[in-house]
Amino acid sequence: MADMHITVLGSFIADLAFRTDRLPAWGETVLGPEYRLGPGGKGSNQAVAAARLGGKVTFICAVGRDAFGGLARDLWRAEGLDTEFCLEVPDGPTGAAAIVVHPETGENAIVAVPGASARITTGDVDRAAARIARSSVFVTQLELELAVAVHGLRLAHEAGVRTILNAAPARALPDHVYRYCDVVTPNESEAAALTGRRVDGPGDAERAADDLLARGCRNVVVTLGKDGALAKNADRTVHVPAFDAGPAVETTGAGDAFTGALAVALAEGLDLFAATRFGCAAAGISVTRHGTARSMPTREEVDALLRRSRPRPETSGPPAA
């Protein structure tokens, strides 16, 4: 029986973010004005986002017995996450990422090494099976071994739990994976990698969503950066414009803010399209701040932005039944 909890299976990765106006070529050194060290990893970011927005969150993860692992545990304790199923790997490093951020646009390029997160096994997920089965929403991504992420999706699906696959970083997926997914949430580049078609804007996103729906998932939300998000299922298509919460300083983590917020909204009973709007508001706030986990907004901030901004979604297709 679902109890309005959210279970997230994913990675913790320590983020080293370097600001520079251009990427170096191979063999070249580029000087930048600053760097920041902070907690990240798609799974951890999404768990933190959901918790700050009022979700009761269980996180399944692995970290090393090192300084970055300590950074993770301090974060989870401060955010009130249930970490019963977070593992410590004594002979492996915690994951880390080098993030290059453009100082004007906030756009980023990332190299991530999962580290201890790659050591999570299907058996580790099985130990959390009862927790997953009592959840309202289960969330995972592709920073783990694919078999582990798919195992979690299957367990949740078979228990009748709504599942979200944040298909990032994108990789080719066997078609059978989609049947375990209630919602798939790629960005434009990830949707392109999943479908093999160019995705640039809402029109392309709708065609990519059609491809993914045909493979067996029930709902698709393609996040579009400054253009908001395109949500689609068999009944309805809605383009939700982005929210302007202030000047963008860094886009790193915006997709995680969106996915964590989407999970909370679905757990609270909102439909896909209202949940997408809630997610866009959370992402709009996150890009106005530096960092990933540290940029995640609170429920009060998102609710205030939603009250101030009442954009009318562009809708095509018949209304949902």
Summary of the structure (lengths in Angstrom):
residues: 321
radius of gyration: 18.3
end to end distance: 25.5
largest distance: 57.7
contacts: 1200
relative contact order: 0.15
helix: 38%
strand: 25%
